[in-house]
């Protein structure tokens, strides 16, 4: 098990978690409270759900490398 203590890595993991939540929203899952899409839009991402998901997928590839 890994422990993430670096504030940059915590922020990256938060974005990756929102990416997964957005993926589920795209597939039709609903949740209570604010959607991942709304959170990401408030953080400055622009576009449709799919466009933002694609942007986050590109970030994920940059952060984790090509092996993922």
ABEGO torsion letter per residue (X at the ends): XBBBABAAAAAAAAAAAAAAAAAAAAAGBBBBEBBAAAAAAAAGBBEBAAAAAAAAAAAAAAAAEAAX
